[in-house]
Amino acid sequence: MDPEPFEVSEETAAVISQARQEGRRVIAVGTTTTRVLESLTVEGHRVRPGTGRTGLFIYPEIGRAHV
């Protein structure tokens, strides 16, 4: 799977992080969104803002950790 570009603003990262902290669900629509959120999650539930390319490959046997 090729790396894909992404951009997550500070505002978006804060909204997602707040939802996780409150125990609400975060639903990623599409594989690129899932890969980006998994790549940018730090300290358990916090999503950091950023731009770049994600080359993360999500294997079925490993599953998702944060989304």
N, C-alpha and C positions, 0 to 999 in steps of 0.2 A: 504494500500500500504506500503510495507516494505521500510525502509531507504536504500539508495543506496550510495556507496562510490563514491567520485569524487576527482579530482585534477585540479586546474586551476592555471597555472603558472603566474608569474608577467607579462611576455611578452604577454601572451594571454589576460589577464585582461586589459592591457594597449591598445591593439589593439581594443578590443570590446568597451572599454570606449571612445576611440578616434572616432570610427565610430558613436557612439551614439551622442557624442558632435557635430559632423559635420552633424547630422540629417540623416545619412545613416541608412538603415535597418539592423537589426541583425536577422538572421533567424536561429532558433534552430531546428535541425533535431532530433526528438525523444523526448519522455517524460522525460527521465533522463536529457538531456541537458537543456530542458525548466525548469525543477525543480531546477537545479543547478544555472542557470543564475538568476532566480527569487530569489533564496536564497542568492546569493552573491551581488545583486545590492544594493547600498547605495547611498544616496544623489542624488536621481533622476536618473542620467544616468551613474554613475560610478560603475564599477564592481571591486570588490576587489579580489585579489588572495587568494587562500586557498585550504586546503585539509580537508576532513572530510566525513560526511554522510549527505545526505539531506533526510528529512522525510516530506518535503513539499507536501501537497496534493492540487492540483489545481482543484477547483470546477467549473463546467460549468457556474454557475450563477455569480461567481465572475470574472472569466476570468483571463487574464494575465495582469500584470501591466507594465512589462518592455521588454518582448520579443515579 
